[in-house]
Amino acid sequence: MRIGIDLDNTIICYDQLFSSLSEVVGTNKKDVKKDLMAADPSGKLWNQLQAKVYGPELSNARLYPGVVEFFEICKKLDWEIEILSHKTKVSNFDQKTPLRAPAKKFLDSYKIFNEIPVRFFETLDSKIEGIKNGKFDLFIDDLNAVLMHKEFPSSTLGLQAHTVHSFKNIRDLLLEFTLDEIRLLKFRFKNLPYKIKNLESSNSKVCQLYFVNGLSVISKQGDRKELASEYAVIKELENQKVTVIPQAILKIDKSKRYLYSALEGTKIDGCHVGDNEIQQMVDFISKLSEVYSRANVKFPNASYACFSFSDYLSNIERRILNLDTDLEKIDSYVALATSNSARFLNYCNQYGIDIYKKFPKEELILSPSDFGLHNMLRSESGLSFFDFEYFGKDDPAKLMADFYFHLGQNLSIEKRNRFIKKLCASLKQGDAVYARYQLIRRLIGIEWILIALNVFDSNTLARKLEASPLIDVEKLKGERMESAEELQRSIRNLV
Ligand SMILES: [Mg+2]
C-alpha cells in the first residue's frame, strides 16, 4: 500500500505555538487567526505570525498524537509513505525567512522519519499533481481544499485528519478493513467510523464501529458458514416484521464481513429477571413460531437440530466422537453419556416409540438455538435478541432443554421452569411438546456435559485460542470441569 501524507497541520501540530506566540485568547490555529484578523483586517499581523511559526519557531512545534505509532505500523507492514507538503521555499511575507529548511530539520530530529521521502510544492495545484503522480492508495490531509480538489485522483482514497480522524483512528481503520471495504463503508454511511472497538467473541472477529452521526454498527467477520447463515436469517426475519433483533445492514462477500445495527441496552443478570421479561422471551419465541407457520418462508435447519428421537441420540454420539482425549475423568463422563443413551433406547423399545419417526411439522418452531440471557439486551423499550448463527427449524423441546442446561445460564431453576411452562402454554401443540421435553431433557443435560468438556479436545481448544489468544487454558479447563460436575448434579435433581 502506498500512503501520501500532508505535513503542516496534519503531521506537525502548531496550535500551541500559534497560541503562545500571539497575544490573543484563541488556543488553536483557527481561533488565533480569527482573533488576529478581527484585530487587523489587513492580515498583516496574521501573516507575520505565520512566518514566525512556520519559520524560525518551527523547532518548537509538536507532532500530533499517534503520528509516531502510525509511521511505526506502516514500517512494520511494509506500507510505503511519502510526505507531500505545499510549502514555498521562503515566506511570501518575508523573503528572508526560509520555510522548507526548518521543516526538514524538524523531521530529521525524529528517527522514525529518517527514510521517509519528503516532497515540497510551490502551489496547491502542483501538490495535487504530485498526489496524482504518486499513485497513492491513500492520502491524508487536514484540508478539504486538497481532498475535495477537482483534480484529486479518484483512485486515491482521501482521509481528513483531525477534524474527523485521529492518527490512531486511521491506523485502526487500516488494520481492520481493506481499502475496498473502507471505500464501500464511506459510500454506504457517508462517512467512516471515528472509533473501532474490538468485542470479545469466542469464534469470530467482532467489533463495534461508531459514526459521528450517532450510528453504531457491529461488524462480524470470518469464513464460518454460520456467519453467512445468520445474515440471511436476519434479513428474512426483518421481511417477516420481527423487530426485536438487529438490522442487517451490509454484507461484503469478498471479505466475508457482515454488518448489523448495534442494539441498545445493557446485559442481563439472572437475579433480576422479572415475570414481565420472561413473558417477553416467550413472546419472541412465539413470534418465531408464528413466522414458521406462514407459507413461503425459507429458513435453514438449526445447528444440531432434532427432528426425531434418533437425532437426539446422534448428537450425543457426535459430541463423544469430537472429544479426542484420553483423560480418565473424561472417560467416566463418556460412560455416563453412553449409559444414558442406552437407557433412553430401552425406554423407547419398552413403550413402542419409533425413534426414527419424524416429529409432526406443526410441533416444530424456528429456534435461535443458542437462546439465553447471554444473547439478550435490556433497554427501556424491553428485551432485544441477537446471535442467530445457529438459528433454524428445530424441536421446541430442544430449545427448552438447552435453555435449562446452558453453561452460561444463571436464572434460578424456578424461573427456567416458568419460561418453559409459559412457552408450552403459548404453543399450539404445547402439551405434546412438553411431554417430549420431559423425555429428552436428560439427554440434553448429558450433551451439555460433553459441550463443557470440549475444551479438553485439542482441536476445539486451538480454535478458541485463535479467537482469544489470551485465554488462561488451565483456568478454563478447571471451570469447565466444575460445570460438568454441576450439570451432573442438576440432571440427578430433575423431577
Ligand atoms: Mg496541511
Residues whose N, C-alpha, C, O or C-beta is under 5 A from the ligand:
A	BS01	MG	D6 L7 D8 N9 T10 D142
